[in-house]
Amino acid sequence: MGAAFLTHLGRGRVEVRSAGSAPADTVNPAVVEAMNEVGIDISAETPKVLTAMAVQASDVVITMGCGDACPYFPGKRYLDWTLDDPAGQGVAAVRPIRDQIEQRVRGLLDELGIPAAG
């Protein structure tokens, strides 16, 4: 959801990579539905494994509770967003998580001096 919001709200002014330390085989259907509710279609996305190379190529790394499983490189900016895990949750439980992620993404874009769309 974070990558989708960054891509959508950043309007191409932010290069986004999305990956997880232990990704599922498919995107949670409740997450797809919750994102569709705010006009963002992630139905064609597939979960990807987080690689050290992706982290090394990034300016800002946002983690969501991966702990020691995430590669760490000194000098990178890391943000750990503690959020409830949407895995196995229905759309009603995913909505507040989605909304928290959107607010954090908007805050990050503001910090970076990038006006958010909408």
Salt bridges, closest charged atoms under 4 A:
GLU15 OE2 - ARG17 NH2 3.16
GLU37 OE2 - ARG95 NH2 2.75
GLU37 OE1 - ARG98 NH1 3.04
GLU45 OE1 - LYS48 NZ 3.89
ASP99 OD1 - ARG98 NE 2.88
GLU102 OE2 - ARG106 NE 3.14
GLU111 OE1 - ARG77 NH2 2.37
